[in-house]
C-alpha cells in the first residue's frame, strides 16, 4: 500500500498529533464534526439501505441529511480560519476532500423515497473516508 505524504507524516508524528491538528488549526467545533463524521456516515448508510418505497415516508430529519449538513457546517468553519503555514498543505488536502464529500453527501441526501441509493453510497463512503484521512482520523470502516 502506497502512503501519501500526509499518511507518512501521520506515521512519523504519531496518530494523536495528527488527529489533533484539526482542533489546533480550526477549533473545537471542527474537531467535533470530524470526530462524529464516521458515525454519521454509518447511520446514513444504514438509512440508505432501507428498501425504497413507492410512497414517501413522513420523516422530518434523516441521517443522510445530517451527514450533508455536518459537512456543510465543517466547510463553513474551515472557510473562516486562516491556518498557519505549518498546516497549509493539510488544509488544502482537507478542503479538497471536503468538497468532494459535500457533493456526494448532497446526492445521497437528495435521493427520493423510491430512488435506489446504492450508487450514491458507493460514491459517498469513499468521499467521507477521504475527509477522515485528510483529518488524520480512521476510515468509516
C-alpha positions in Angstrom: 0.0 0.0 0.0 1.4 3.4 -1.0 1.2 6.1 1.6 0.7 9.7 0.6 2.8 12.3 2.4 0.1 13.1 4.9 -0.1 9.4 5.9 3.7 9.2 6.2 3.7 12.4 8.3 1.0 10.8 10.5 3.1 7.7 11.0 6.2 9.8 11.7 4.5 12.2 14.2 2.2 9.7 15.9 -1.5 9.4 15.3 -2.6 11.6 18.3 -0.7 14.6 17.0 -2.1 14.3 13.5 -5.7 13.9 14.6 -5.2 16.8 17.0 -4.2 19.2 14.2 -7.8 19.8 13.2 -8.6 21.1 16.7 -5.4 23.2 16.8 -6.0 24.6 13.3 -9.8 25.1 13.2 -11.1 24.9 16.7 -13.3 22.7 18.8 -16.4 22.6 16.6 -14.4 21.4 13.6 -12.8 18.7 15.7 -16.3 17.6 17.0 -17.7 17.4 13.4 -14.7 15.3 12.2 -14.9 13.0 15.3 -18.6 12.4 14.6 -18.3 12.0 10.8 -17.7 8.2 10.7 -20.7 7.5 12.9 -22.9 9.9 10.9 -21.8 8.1 7.7 -22.7 4.7 9.2 -26.1 6.0 10.2 -26.7 7.5 6.7 -25.6 4.2 5.1 -28.0 2.2 7.3 -30.8 4.5 6.4 -30.0 4.4 2.7 -30.0 0.6 2.8 -33.7 0.5 3.8 -35.8 -0.7 0.8 -37.1 2.1 -1.3 -40.9 2.5 -1.4 -43.4 4.0 -3.7 -45.0 6.2 -1.1 -42.8 8.8 0.7 -42.3 8.3 4.4 -43.1 11.2 6.6 -39.6 11.8 8.1 -38.5 15.1 9.5 -34.7 14.7 9.7 -32.7 12.0 8.2 -29.2 10.7 8.8 -28.4 11.3 5.1 -29.4 15.0 5.5 -27.5 15.3 8.8 -24.4 14.0 7.0 -24.7 16.7 4.4 -25.5 19.4 6.9 -22.5 18.5 9.1 -20.1 18.5 6.1 -21.5 21.9 5.0 -21.0 23.2 8.6 -17.5 21.9 8.6 -16.8 23.7 5.3 -18.1 26.9 6.8 -15.9 26.5 9.8 -12.8 25.9 7.7 -13.5 28.9 5.4 -13.5 31.2 8.4 -10.0 30.2 9.5 -6.6 31.2 8.3 -4.3 28.3 9.1 -0.6 28.5 9.9 2.0 27.9 7.3 2.7 24.5 9.0 -0.8 23.4 8.4 -1.2 24.9 4.9 -0.8 21.6 2.9 -3.0 19.7 5.3 -5.6 22.4 5.0 -5.7 22.3 1.2 -5.9 18.5 1.3 -8.8 18.6 3.8 -10.7 21.3 1.8 -10.4 19.4 -1.4 -11.6 16.1 0.2 -14.4 18.0 1.9 -15.5 19.5 -1.5 -15.9 16.0 -3.0 -17.7 14.7 0.1 -20.2 17.5 0.2 -21.2 16.7 -3.4 -21.5 13.0 -2.7 -23.5 13.7 0.5 -25.8 16.1 -1.3 -26.7 13.4 -3.9 -27.2 10.8 -1.1 -29.4 13.2 0.9 -31.4 14.2 -2.1 -32.4 10.7 -3.2 -36.1 10.4 -3.3 -38.1 7.8 -1.4 -38.3 5.5 -4.4 -34.8 6.1 -5.8 -32.1 3.4 -5.3 -29.2 4.7 -3.2 -26.6 2.0 -3.7 -24.7 4.0 -6.3 -24.8 7.1 -4.1 -23.3 5.1 -1.2 -20.5 3.8 -3.5 -19.5 7.4 -4.0 -20.3 8.9 -0.6 -18.4 6.4 1.6 -15.0 6.8 -0.1 -15.5 10.5 -0.1 -16.1 10.6 3.6 -13.1 8.3 4.1 -11.1 10.9 2.1 -12.1 13.7 4.6 -11.3 11.4 7.5 -7.9 10.5 6.1 -7.1 14.2 5.4 -8.0 15.0 9.0 -5.9 12.1 10.3 -8.8 10.0 11.5 -9.6 6.4 10.9 -11.8 5.5 7.9 -15.5 4.7 8.2 -14.7 1.0 8.0 
